[in-house]
Structures are given as C-alpha cells and as structure tokens.
Amino acid sequence: MEKLLDTLASGIHDARNQLMIAESQLSERERQHGIDLGEARQAIENAAGRLTRLLAAYRLMQHDARLALQPCRIDELCDEAALTQRHLFHASGLKLTVNCRVFDEWVCARDLVADMLNNALQNACRHARGEVRLDAEIGADGLCLRVADDGPGFSELPPQTTGSGLLLASRLAELHRRGDRQGRLELANGGPLGGAVFALTLP
C-alpha cells in the first residue's frame, strides 16, 4: 500500500507542475496577443489546487495524522461544489440537481471533503446520460453526502480502486472519527436515478 501511495504522490506532483507550466504559458500568450484566456487559466488553477490538496491528503495518510477538522456549512459546501463543476456539466449537456437538507454546521475536514465531492461529480458527469444529483442529509450514522447519476452504473462492485481517487477518498473518510464511529465510503448501483451512487458518510 505504501509503495502504491508513493507512486500516486509522485504522479500527482508531476501533474501539478505541468499544469503550472501550462498556466504560465497561457499568461504569456495573453500578454503577447492581447487575448483573454481567463477561463482556461482558472480551470488550470483549480486543477492545480486540487492536486495540491491530494498531496496534502497523501501526507495525512502516510503519517496517520489527525485531520484538521472545522465546523462547515453543508449547504454552502454543496453549492460550492455545484458551482465549481457548472462549466463541465454545461459543456456535457447534463443537468445537475442539488438537494441539500442540512442547513447546520458539521465538523469535518472541509477542503478534503469538498475535493471528494468535486471528484465524485466529475466521475458522475463522465458516465451520466442526462442527470446527476447531489444529496445531503443527516441519518442515524451521521452526515451522508450522496452523488447519484443515471448512467449504466459500475461494471463491478466493489470497483477497482487501484490508481484512482476512490482509494484515497475511502481512506480519508475513515480518518473522520467521532467516539467509536468512523467515516466510510460506499459505492453502489441502482441509485435514485437508476445508475451509480457515491455515498460518503461522516460521523
């Protein structure tokens, strides 16, 4: 496992550096030709920021450190994730619905949870036929954040996580602990839209 994580971290670091080079080149083209590439640069900066958070998450997992937990407005978290992915969904011709029933604060590693949600939305966008839904509710086990799509679902369960963000998301979910409970990630088919479901539960 440690060797796999080292390999992932090295790839993430290299990809982040390449993105920063690309952003610098776009800025230079803007200056030389007087064109506006702001949206492209913003997309690159968002991707580089996400990779930076993935590296931070890797270090947490490697050293079994404690997460930096803070109170977080869940409705704002969901709205932020939807806003971040709006261009992707618009370009794909897909509908994204947010159904948040949590309007109080919840203690969690906000940036890491936001990153997991963004990754789940991007994955759902790749496989959905027409619609993706983000739900948030409080159940018996804690806060549940659920991303569902109307695509064909996972070809196998549990899906292979080697080399993907699912492995990282699962481990980070487990680092959320409260008393004798810990967070978990569940992946399933046959969700509310008929396709795959990504469900993150945080105690």
Summary of the structure (lengths in Angstrom):
residues: 203
radius of gyration: 17.7
end to end distance: 25.5
largest distance: 59.5
contacts: 618
relative contact order: 0.13
helix: 51%
strand: 23%
